[in-house]
Amino acid sequence: MNMSATKAKEQILKRLETNKKHLDENNKVRSKILSSADKQHIHFNPQEKASFMEDVEPEDLKFAGVDEKITKIDGKKVDQVPEFPVYYENFIPKEDLDEYVDFDDSKELLKRIINAKEPLNVLMYGVAGTGKTLLCETVGKELGMSVIQADCSEDMRRSSIIGGLKTTNEGGVMVTKWKHGPSGEAVESANQNPNGCLLIKEEGNMPRGEVQKLDNGLLDYRRSFYVPELGKYMRLKKGAKLVIILTMNPAGDGYAGNELEKSVADRYGIKWEKKFPTIEQCMEIAKPHIVGIPDKFVKGIMKLTLEVQNYAKEDKLTNVISPRNHKDIFKAWKVFKGLKNHEELVIEKAVLGIWQSDETEQELVRSRIESIFGKEAVKDNPEKEAEV
């Protein structure tokens, strides 16, 4: 047998072993549900039971044990709360990720942080759209890691981070299980994936202080957190790799959202400012998206980008045109191509909208667009016309 055939066989055997492991885990969960139902004198009819226990081997029909903690679900006591299984393969970054243009060796830096004997958690801050998340996903993919993205918001609760109980229909029976939040998924993925897991907390300073601190146990030497509903700790196994990256976006002199709790910030060993690329670097990043677009329009957008960057430095603007915005602007140009005044549509829909929440800032940008593209490139402000 040649080397390639041997490698293919090894991959097949590894996949079969993984599939068997997943099936065994599902069977254990099902048997827990049935045992708990029997203790509550809830009976399935034969058809329901056959459907529910499809593909379950007789030796798997054993109750896995009773936790000392008694939990109530829908007012009834249960011995053990079943959990939705987590499979690390579900969090492997997709194959068709956008290309990350590494203009400042960020990939090498992040790989060194991750591959360290004792990896440090990373606080990454900088202008929105400069590729913070794409950098993490790209590096995670290249290292074979699972990547879990948690989009944080001001109204986040404990269940949004740790998890909560969720009722689902299984074989015609309504069953309540524990659904892990991003933190639990990250622990499970890191324990399963030999290459580890990246947990990205997008705008992690947005939630209120007590929610920010829920992951403190994962961030420090404990590498765990307690889930009272399950009566157990979610804990990283020895040798498992989990790196947590918290991102923040600037707004004016500070950062959007709440102040990052000191006890949280102290647990991030790396404080990394992801700086805005130069115009030359922006052009390099935009290369795949500007094919077929007139050079004059591309140069005009880049000139506008430079001007709004300078205004932002003077605190006259809170937003800038990021590489992500460039991609959307050039995509809009191709979408509207052929329509009457299509460049005017691109300016109105894809450029000015970046400042849609602030009329004063939008007027400033509008004046710069008129200077670069001509007055015909922008429509007059309807409210301004009404005043006249």
C-alpha positions as CSV (number, residue, x, y, z in Angstrom):
1,M,0.0,0.0,0.0
2,N,1.5,3.4,-1.0
3,M,1.9,6.3,1.3
4,S,-1.1,8.3,0.0
5,A,-3.4,5.2,0.4
6,T,-2.2,4.6,3.9
7,K,-2.8,8.3,4.8
8,A,-6.3,8.1,3.3
9,K,-7.1,5.0,5.3
10,E,-5.9,6.6,8.5
11,Q,-8.1,9.6,7.9
12,I,-11.1,7.3,7.2
13,L,-10.5,5.4,10.4
14,K,-10.1,8.6,12.4
15,R,-13.4,9.9,11.0
16,L,-15.2,6.6,11.9
17,E,-13.8,6.8,15.4
18,T,-15.0,10.4,15.7
19,N,-18.5,9.4,14.4
20,K,-18.7,6.5,16.9
21,K,-17.8,8.8,19.7
22,H,-20.5,11.3,18.7
23,L,-23.1,8.5,18.5
24,D,-22.0,7.1,22.0
25,E,-22.4,10.6,23.5
26,N,-25.9,11.0,21.9
27,N,-26.9,7.6,23.2
28,K,-25.8,8.5,26.7
29,V,-27.9,11.7,26.6
30,R,-30.9,9.8,25.4
31,S,-30.6,7.1,28.1
32,K,-30.3,9.8,30.8
33,I,-33.6,11.4,29.5
34,L,-35.4,8.0,29.5
35,S,-34.1,7.2,33.0
36,S,-35.2,10.6,34.3
37,A,-38.6,10.2,32.7
38,D,-39.0,6.8,34.3
39,K,-38.2,8.3,37.7
40,Q,-40.9,10.9,37.1
41,H,-43.4,8.2,35.9
42,I,-43.5,9.7,32.4
43,H,-44.1,6.8,30.0
44,F,-43.6,6.7,26.2
45,N,-45.8,4.6,24.0
46,P,-43.9,1.9,22.1
47,Q,-43.9,3.9,18.8
48,E,-42.5,7.0,20.6
49,K,-39.9,5.0,22.4
50,A,-38.8,3.2,19.2
51,S,-38.5,6.5,17.4
52,F,-36.7,8.2,20.2
53,M,-34.2,5.4,20.7
54,E,-33.5,4.8,17.1
55,D,-29.9,3.4,16.5
56,V,-29.3,3.0,20.3
57,E,-27.6,-0.2,21.2
58,P,-28.9,-2.2,24.3
59,E,-25.6,-1.8,26.2
60,D,-26.0,2.0,26.0
61,L,-29.4,1.9,27.8
62,K,-27.8,2.5,31.2
63,F,-28.2,5.5,33.4
64,A,-24.9,7.3,33.7
65,G,-25.3,8.1,37.4
66,V,-27.1,10.6,39.6
67,D,-25.5,13.9,40.4
68,E,-25.7,15.0,44.1
69,K,-27.4,18.2,43.1
70,I,-31.2,18.0,42.5
71,T,-32.4,20.4,39.8
72,K,-36.0,21.4,38.9
73,I,-37.2,21.6,35.4
74,D,-40.8,22.9,34.8
75,G,-41.3,22.6,38.6
76,K,-40.3,18.9,38.7
77,K,-37.2,17.5,40.3
78,V,-34.8,15.8,38.0
79,D,-31.7,13.8,38.9
80,Q,-29.4,15.2,36.2
81,V,-30.0,17.8,33.5
82,P,-29.1,16.5,30.0
83,E,-27.0,18.6,27.8
84,F,-27.0,19.4,24.1
85,P,-23.7,17.8,22.8
86,V,-21.0,20.1,21.4
87,Y,-18.9,18.9,18.5
88,Y,-15.7,20.9,17.8
89,E,-15.9,20.2,14.1
90,N,-18.9,22.5,13.9
91,F,-16.7,25.4,14.9
92,I,-13.9,24.9,12.4
93,P,-13.6,28.1,10.2
94,K,-15.3,27.8,6.8
95,E,-13.1,27.0,3.7
96,D,-14.1,30.1,1.8
97,L,-13.0,32.7,4.3
98,D,-12.1,36.1,2.8
99,E,-8.4,36.5,2.2
100,Y,-6.6,38.2,5.1
101,V,-3.9,40.6,3.7
102,D,-1.2,40.5,6.3
103,F,0.5,43.9,6.0
104,D,2.1,44.1,9.5
105,D,3.0,40.5,10.4
106,S,-0.1,40.2,12.5
107,K,-0.5,36.5,11.6
108,E,2.9,35.6,12.8
109,L,2.5,37.5,16.0
110,L,-0.9,35.8,16.8
111,K,0.5,32.4,16.0
112,R,3.4,33.0,18.4
113,I,1.0,33.9,21.1
114,I,-1.2,30.8,20.5
115,N,1.8,28.4,20.2
116,A,3.4,29.6,23.4
117,K,3.8,26.9,26.1
118,E,1.4,29.0,28.3
119,P,-0.7,31.0,25.8
120,L,-1.7,34.5,26.9
121,N,-5.2,35.9,26.4
122,V,-5.4,38.9,24.0
123,L,-7.2,42.3,24.3
124,M,-7.4,43.6,20.7
125,Y,-8.6,47.1,20.1
126,G,-8.9,49.3,17.1
127,V,-11.1,50.8,14.5
128,A,-14.1,48.7,13.3
129,G,-13.5,46.9,10.0
130,T,-9.6,46.7,10.2
131,G,-9.7,42.9,10.2
132,K,-9.5,41.9,13.9
133,T,-12.0,39.0,13.6
134,L,-10.8,37.9,10.1
135,L,-7.2,37.8,11.5
136,C,-8.4,35.5,14.3
137,E,-10.4,33.3,12.0
138,T,-7.6,33.0,9.4
139,V,-5.0,32.0,12.0
140,G,-7.4,29.6,13.7
141,K,-8.1,28.0,10.3
142,E,-4.4,27.7,9.5
143,L,-3.7,26.1,12.9
144,G,-6.6,23.7,12.7
145,M,-8.3,25.3,15.7
146,S,-12.0,25.7,16.5
147,V,-13.1,29.3,16.4
148,I,-16.1,30.5,18.4
149,Q,-17.4,34.0,18.0
150,A,-19.5,35.6,20.7
151,D,-21.1,38.9,19.6
152,C,-21.5,40.9,22.9
153,S,-24.2,43.5,23.5
154,E,-25.2,45.8,26.4
155,D,-28.2,43.7,27.3
156,M,-26.3,40.4,27.5
157,R,-27.2,38.2,30.4
158,R,-25.6,35.2,32.1
159,S,-27.4,32.8,29.7
160,S,-25.8,34.6,26.7
161,I,-22.3,33.6,28.0
162,I,-22.7,30.6,30.2
163,G,-25.8,29.0,28.7
164,G,-29.3,28.1,29.9
165,L,-32.1,25.5,29.7
166,K,-33.9,25.0,26.4
167,T,-36.9,22.9,25.5
168,T,-36.8,20.9,22.3
169,N,-38.9,18.3,20.6
170,E,-37.2,14.9,20.4
171,G,-39.2,12.0,18.8
172,G,-42.5,13.7,19.7
173,V,-41.5,14.3,23.3
174,M,-40.7,17.8,24.6
175,V,-37.4,17.5,26.4
176,T,-35.6,20.2,28.4
177,K,-31.8,20.3,28.1
178,W,-28.9,22.5,29.0
179,K,-27.7,24.6,26.0
180,H,-24.1,25.8,26.4
181,G,-23.3,29.4,25.8
182,P,-20.1,30.4,23.9
183,S,-17.9,29.8,27.1
184,G,-19.2,26.3,27.5
185,E,-18.8,25.6,23.8
186,A,-15.3,26.9,23.9
187,V,-14.3,24.6,26.8
188,E,-15.9,21.5,25.1
189,S,-14.3,22.4,21.8
190,A,-10.8,22.9,23.4
191,N,-11.1,19.6,25.2
192,Q,-12.0,17.7,22.0
193,N,-9.9,19.5,19.4
194,P,-6.2,18.5,19.7
195,N,-5.3,21.9,18.1
196,G,-7.3,23.9,20.6
197,C,-9.9,26.6,20.4
198,L,-10.1,30.4,20.0
199,L,-13.0,32.2,21.7
200,I,-13.5,35.7,20.2
201,K,-15.6,38.0,22.4
202,E,-16.6,40.8,19.9
203,E,-16.9,44.2,21.7
204,G,-16.5,42.4,25.0
205,N,-16.7,45.6,27.0
206,M,-20.3,46.2,25.9
207,P,-22.0,44.1,28.6
208,R,-22.4,45.4,32.2
209,G,-19.6,44.6,34.7
210,E,-21.1,41.5,36.3
211,V,-21.6,39.9,32.9
212,Q,-18.0,40.8,31.8
213,K,-16.6,39.0,34.8
214,L,-18.4,35.7,34.2
215,D,-15.4,34.4,32.2
216,N,-12.8,35.4,34.8
217,G,-12.3,31.8,35.9
218,L,-11.5,30.8,32.3
219,L,-9.1,33.7,31.9
220,D,-6.9,32.9,34.9
221,Y,-5.1,29.9,36.4
222,R,-8.4,28.1,37.2
223,R,-9.4,27.6,33.5
224,S,-12.9,26.7,34.6
225,F,-16.3,28.1,35.7
226,Y,-19.1,26.6,37.7
227,V,-22.6,25.8,36.3
228,P,-25.0,25.3,39.2
229,E,-27.8,24.1,36.9
230,L,-25.5,21.1,36.0
231,G,-23.9,20.8,39.4
232,K,-20.4,20.8,37.9
233,Y,-17.5,22.8,36.7
234,M,-16.8,23.3,33.0
235,R,-13.1,22.7,33.1
236,L,-10.3,22.5,30.6
237,K,-8.5,19.2,30.5
238,K,-4.8,19.0,31.1
239,G,-3.0,20.0,27.9
240,A,-6.2,21.5,26.3
241,K,-5.6,24.9,24.6
242,L,-8.1,27.7,24.9
243,V,-7.1,31.3,23.9
244,I,-9.7,34.1,24.6
245,I,-9.5,37.2,22.5
246,L,-11.6,40.2,23.5
247,T,-12.1,43.0,20.8
248,M,-13.1,46.6,21.4
249,N,-13.9,49.4,18.9
250,P,-13.0,53.0,19.6
251,A,-15.6,55.8,19.6
252,G,-14.2,59.3,19.8
253,D,-11.8,59.6,22.7
254,G,-12.9,56.3,24.4
255,Y,-14.6,53.1,23.5
256,A,-18.2,52.2,22.7
257,G,-20.0,50.4,25.5
258,N,-19.1,50.2,29.2
259,E,-15.7,50.5,30.8
260,L,-13.9,47.2,30.8
261,E,-13.8,45.9,34.4
262,K,-10.2,46.1,35.8
263,S,-10.4,42.5,37.0
264,V,-11.2,41.5,33.4
265,A,-8.6,43.7,31.7
266,D,-5.9,42.4,34.1
267,R,-6.5,38.9,32.9
268,Y,-5.6,39.7,29.3
269,G,-1.8,39.5,29.2
270,I,-1.5,41.0,25.7
271,K,-2.9,44.4,24.9
272,W,-2.8,44.8,21.1
273,E,-3.9,47.8,19.1
274,K,-4.9,46.8,15.6
275,K,-4.0,50.0,13.7
276,F,-5.6,51.3,10.6
277,P,-3.7,50.4,7.4
278,T,-2.1,53.0,5.2
279,I,-3.7,54.0,1.9
280,E,-1.2,51.9,0.1
281,Q,-2.1,48.9,2.3
282,C,-5.8,49.6,1.8
283,M,-5.2,49.5,-2.0
284,E,-3.5,46.1,-1.6
285,I,-6.3,44.7,0.6
286,A,-8.9,46.0,-1.9
287,K,-7.2,44.5,-5.0
288,P,-9.6,41.5,-5.4
289,H,-12.6,43.8,-5.3
290,I,-11.6,46.6,-7.7
291,V,-11.3,44.5,-10.9
292,G,-13.4,46.2,-13.5
293,I,-14.0,49.5,-11.6
294,P,-12.7,52.7,-13.1
295,D,-9.3,53.8,-11.7
296,K,-10.7,57.3,-11.2
297,F,-13.4,56.1,-8.8
298,V,-11.1,53.9,-6.8
299,K,-8.6,56.7,-6.4
300,G,-11.4,59.0,-5.3
301,I,-12.6,56.6,-2.6
302,M,-9.0,56.2,-1.3
303,K,-8.5,60.0,-1.3
304,L,-11.8,60.3,0.7
305,T,-10.5,57.6,3.0
306,L,-7.4,59.5,3.8
307,E,-9.3,62.7,4.4
308,V,-11.8,61.2,6.8
309,Q,-8.9,59.5,8.7
310,N,-7.4,62.9,9.2
311,Y,-10.7,64.3,10.4
312,A,-11.1,61.4,12.8
313,K,-7.6,62.2,14.3
314,E,-8.9,65.8,14.9
315,D,-12.0,64.3,16.6
316,K,-14.3,65.8,13.9
317,L,-15.5,62.4,12.8
318,T,-16.2,59.2,14.9
319,N,-16.2,56.8,12.0
320,V,-13.7,56.2,9.1
321,I,-13.8,54.2,5.9
322,S,-12.3,50.8,6.8
323,P,-11.1,48.0,4.5
324,R,-14.5,46.3,5.2
325,N,-16.2,49.4,4.0
326,H,-14.1,49.5,0.8
327,K,-15.2,45.9,0.0
328,D,-18.9,46.9,0.4
329,I,-18.4,50.2,-1.6
330,F,-16.8,48.4,-4.6
331,K,-19.3,45.6,-4.4
332,A,-22.1,48.2,-4.5
333,W,-20.5,49.8,-7.6
334,K,-20.8,46.5,-9.4
335,V,-24.4,45.9,-8.2
336,F,-25.6,49.4,-9.4
337,K,-23.6,49.4,-12.6
338,G,-25.9,50.1,-15.6
339,L,-28.4,52.2,-13.6
340,K,-28.7,55.9,-14.2
341,N,-26.4,57.8,-12.0
342,H,-25.1,54.6,-10.5
343,E,-22.0,56.2,-8.9
344,E,-24.3,58.7,-7.1
345,L,-26.2,55.7,-5.8
346,V,-23.0,54.1,-4.5
347,I,-22.0,57.3,-2.7
348,E,-25.5,57.7,-1.1
349,K,-26.1,54.1,-0.1
350,A,-22.6,52.8,0.6
351,V,-20.5,55.8,1.7
352,L,-22.6,58.4,3.3
353,G,-24.5,55.7,5.3
354,I,-21.3,55.2,7.3
355,W,-22.2,58.4,9.1
356,Q,-26.0,58.1,9.0
357,S,-26.4,58.4,12.7
358,D,-24.8,61.9,12.9
359,E,-26.1,64.6,10.6
360,T,-23.3,67.1,11.3
361,E,-20.6,64.5,10.5
362,Q,-22.5,63.4,7.4
363,E,-22.6,67.0,6.1
364,L,-18.8,67.3,6.6
365,V,-18.2,64.1,4.6
366,R,-20.7,65.3,2.0
367,S,-18.7,68.4,1.4
368,R,-15.5,66.4,0.9
369,I,-17.3,64.1,-1.6
370,E,-18.4,67.1,-3.6
371,S,-14.8,68.3,-3.7
372,I,-13.4,64.9,-4.9
373,F,-16.2,63.6,-7.1
374,G,-18.1,66.8,-8.0
375,K,-21.3,68.2,-6.7
376,E,-23.4,65.9,-9.0
377,A,-22.1,62.9,-7.0
378,V,-24.3,63.7,-4.0
379,K,-27.9,64.6,-3.7
380,D,-28.9,67.7,-1.8
381,N,-30.0,67.1,1.8
382,P,-33.8,67.0,1.7
383,E,-34.1,68.5,5.1
384,K,-31.8,71.4,4.0
385,E,-34.1,72.0,1.0
386,A,-37.1,72.1,3.2
387,E,-35.5,74.8,5.3
388,V,-34.9,76.9,2.3
